[in-house]
Amino acid sequence: MNTSPCLPSPEMVDAFSKLMDSLYEFVQISRQYQSVPHHYGEGGALYMAEAHLLQQIALQDGITAAELSQRCKKTASSISQLTGKLVAKGMVCREESPHNKKNVVFSLTEKGRRVNALHNAYDRRCYTDTLQRVEGYNVEDFRRFSQLLDAIKADIGAG
């Protein structure tokens, strides 16, 4: 009995290669987008990394830097810099952990909550606009594409 996996067809490899080229181009465009600050109402300009860090803090009030580092897949130094900027902008509070005085925890200020809500609404509008421009996709298609991206990320991370 042959237990070796079936090799993909040349057509499948070509289609996957084109997908990988598109993903590479997407990454380049995304890097450019991330390098430009965006305005989400009253909060002034925020870079994408700052806006997404606000989202993570909003998900867990009193989150530690170590937890943010793990969730965001960023170094402790990067988290320290980003939280410092958000504290300076008046969007995040930094306090001693009530459970361990050596740790600090982060929570959103009222301004941070408003800006986070504006950013989330902006994302939803963008996603809705994109979905209106594409036809024929369903929820299962997006789930399968997400699984494919997870497999690609695992391969890249393993290399």
Summary of the structure (lengths in Angstrom):
residues: 159
radius of gyration: 20.1
end to end distance: 31.5
largest distance: 66.4
contacts: 382
relative contact order: 0.10
helix: 66%
strand: 10%
